[in-house]
Amino acid sequence: MNIHAIHTGFVRIKASQVEGAGHGLARRLAMFTDPTWTDWLPTYAWAIEHPEGVIVVDTGQGAHLLESGKSLHPYIRWEVAFRIAPEQEIGPQLRARGIAPRDVKRVVLTHLHMDHDGGLAHFPHSRILVARGELNAASGWAGRIRGYLPNRWPTWFDPEPLDLAPEPFGPFAASKRLTADETVIAVATPGHTADHVSIIVQDGDTAIMLAGDTSYNQHLMLAGKVDGVSADEAVSGATLNAIRRLVQTHQTIYLPTHDPQSATRLATRQLAATPTAPPPDTPQTAATHP
């Protein structure tokens, strides 16, 4: 399988969003008082060329996000900035790679934040899959307060709920095989949002993890540093621990959305860590390990 890294513009956020400052509510509020901005970070989407059809994971940014400064939502208005040109959106970039919109059979969103669903308009003929809990969190006035503003979604947007089964995949407690050959798997990676998912592509002996916003870069994942957005620090920390267990026991290429090195790691097949044998008290079964 070929996986394309699609660089859909840049985003800037507060440093305390990338790496949480403090604990509890103070950690979540720190970004509103933090004067320090990150450098411009890339926003990647991914296209998996699979025999069942192209699967897109996240759709990246859209040029309409440049209007976000007009929003009344405090986070969107003051705590994030975007930089993208129309030709950098995922649709034109896929066409440049010979992938037409109708070639994309499924779009899987790791979560519904605007820099992950901003390119949805390019996929009116694709099945759109979103975790059921994520859809519920984005609904109604409570969703609007959380920043899920439906005016940015296409009028036809009617995603299918993605329900993971309580079937472990490696260290992840819930999963769903998305292809008949079981090489593309959705796994539960809650933290950044309560129902965040990641996609693992099994490429021979290597797991390629399209990790969304489980962390903002590989270093923070390996260090177990929780971001400033996750509602539950313990849940997010447990997800980071699960990812580290994966990279310690299995050849893994870790690709978060905003890591400047993600595309390079994919191209060079750079592993997140050298696999080592699990400790003797770690239970293993062939059915639960990738």
N, C-alpha and C positions, 0 to 999 in steps of 0.2 A: 504494500500500500504506500502511496505517496501522500505526504501531509504537507500542505502549504501554510506557511506563516504569512498572514495578511496584515501588514502594518497600516492601520487606519488612523493616522494622525497621532496627535500628542495630547496629553492632559497634564495639568499641574494641580497639586493638592498640598495640604499642609503636612509638614514633616511629622506631626503628632498623629496624623491619620495613618501614615505608612507604618510607623512603630509607635504603639500606644505609650503614652506618658502617664504613669501612675496606674491606679486601679479603680475599679468600680465606676460610679457615675463620673467621677473626675476625669478618668481616662477618656470617656466618650465625649465630654464637653471640652476637652483640652484644645481641640482643633479650632474652636471658635475664638480662643484667645491667643493662639499660637501665631506669632508674626512671621514665622519661617516657612517659606514655600519650598517645595522640591524643585529640582530641575524639571524640564519638560520630559515626561515619561512616555514611552510608546504605549499604544493600545493595540494589542494583537487580537485578531480573530483567526480561526483555523478552518481549513478545508481538507477533509479526508477523502481521498479518491478510493472508494471501495467498490467491489463488484456489484453490490446492491444499489449503487448510485452514490453520488457525492453527499457527504454529511458535513454540514457546516456547524462548527461549535462557536457560539457567540457571533454577533454580527458587527461588533466594533462600534465606532463612532459614526455619526452622520453630520453633515454640514449644518443641519438645523440646530445642532447644539450650540452653535456660535450665538444663538439668540437667548441662551440660558440666563444671561445677565438681566434680562427683563422679568424673570420669574420672581414671584413674591416669596417663594420658599427660601428661608435664610441660608440653608446649606448651598443650594444651587446658585443663589445670587452672589454669595461672598466667599465660599470656601472651595470652589473648583473653577478651573478655566480650561478651555478646549482650543485646539488649533488643528484644523483640518480643511482641506480643499475638496470640492466635489469629486474630483478624479481620484482622491485617496479613499473614497468609500469602498466597501467591499465589493459591490456589484461591478463597477468598472475594472477593479483589479482582478476579479475572477475571469471576466471576459478576456482580459489581456493574457490570461493563462490558458485560454481555450475552454473555459468552463462557462456554459450558458446558464441563465437562471433556471431553466427547466431541467438541467442536469442535476440540480440540487434537490434531492428527494426529501431530506430532513434537515431541519435546523434545530439544534439543541442549545438552549440557553442555560448557562451555569447559574444565572440569577438575572433579575430584571432591573439592574441598575442601568442608567442611561448610556454609559459607555460600552455596554454589552449588548443592548438591544437597539442601538441607534441606527443600524443598517437594515432593519426588518423590512423596510419598504421595497427592497430589492428581491424579496422572496414571496411574491403573492401566490405562487403555485406549489409551494413546499409545505410539508407537514411541519408545524412548529411545536416543539416539545418543551414544556416548562414544568418543574416540580410542582405538584399540587399545592403544597404548603406555601410555596413562593407565590403562586397565583392568588391564594387566599389573602396573603399578607399585602398584596398589591391592590386589593379590591376596595371599593367604597371610599368613604371619607377618611377612614383610618389609613388606607393606603396612600391617599394624597398627602396626609400629614407626614407620612414616612418618606415622601419624596417620589412616590410612584405616580407620575403625572400622565394620565392616559392621553392627553392631547398630543404627545410625541409618538404615539403608536399609530400605525395605519388603520383606517376605518374598518378594514377587513380582518384585523388581528383577532383571532379566535383560537388560541393555542390549545393543544391537547395536554391534559394533565399527565405528567410523567410520574408514575408510581413505582418507587423502588420496593423490592421485596426484602424481607428480613433474612436475606441470604448473604452471609459474609463473602467478601472477595478480598483475599489477603487480610490486611488489618482493618478493613472497612466493614462496618456492621451491616450495611444495606447496599444492594446493588441491583442492576438490571442489565441483562445482555441486550444490546440494541441491534445486533446482527445475527443472522442464523449461524454463522461460523464462530460466534462468540469472541470475536477479536476486538469489538468495540463495546465497551462496558461503561455504564454510568454508575458512579459510586457516591455515596452520601459523604459530603465534606462540610458539615454545618459549622458556622462560626461567623464569617463575614456577613452572611444572612443566615437565618435559622434553617433554611432548607436549601442552601447552596449545594450544588452537585459539581463533580468534576468528571471528565471523560478520560478513560484509560484505553489506549490503543495497544493491543498486544502485537508486537512486530517481532516474530521469532522469540528469542529469549529476553527481549527488551520490552519493558513497559514504558510507553510514552504517555505522560500524564499532562493533559490539557487542564490546568489547575485553576483557571479562573482567578478569583481573588482570595484563594486560601492564604496567600501571603503576597506581598508586593514584590518580593524578589526571593531568589533561592537562599541567599545568606540568612534572611530573617526566618525562613522555614527551618533551616538547619540549626539555628540558634533557639528555636522555639519562641520567637517574639511575636506576641499577639498584636494585631493592628489596633487602631483607635476607634474602629467602627463597630466591631463585633459586640453584640448585645451581651453575650455571656462569655466571660473570659475563660471559664473552665471548659466550656464546649469547644471554643476555638483552639484552646491549648491541646485538648484531646485530639482534635483533627490534625494539628501539626505533629503530634506524637505518632499518630497513625501513619502519616506520610513518611516520617523519619524511619519508622519500622519497615515500611515498604522499601525505601532506598537502601536500608541496611541488609535486606535479605534478598533483594531482587535487582537486577540491572534496570535502573530507572532514569529516564530523561524527564526532568521536572520543568514545566513550561507555564509559569504564571503569566497573566495577561500583560502586566506592566513592567516586567523585568527587561531592562535594555539588552540583556544577554540571551533572552529566550530564543530568538531566531537563530543566533549563532550556535547555541547548544543543539538545536534541532538539526541544523545543517551539518555539524561536525559530530553529532551523536555523542555529545559529552554527557557522561553519567553524573548524577547528583552525588553519588558516593560509591565507593568500592563495595560491592556486596560481600557480606561476611556471613558465616554460619550463624543461625539464631541460637540464643542461649539454650541450654538443655531443657529448661523448664518452659520453653515456649511451645505450646501445642501446635501440631501441624497435621493437616489432612490434605490429601490431593484435591479435595473438592473446594477447599476454602483458600487456596493460595494461587495466585496468578501464575 
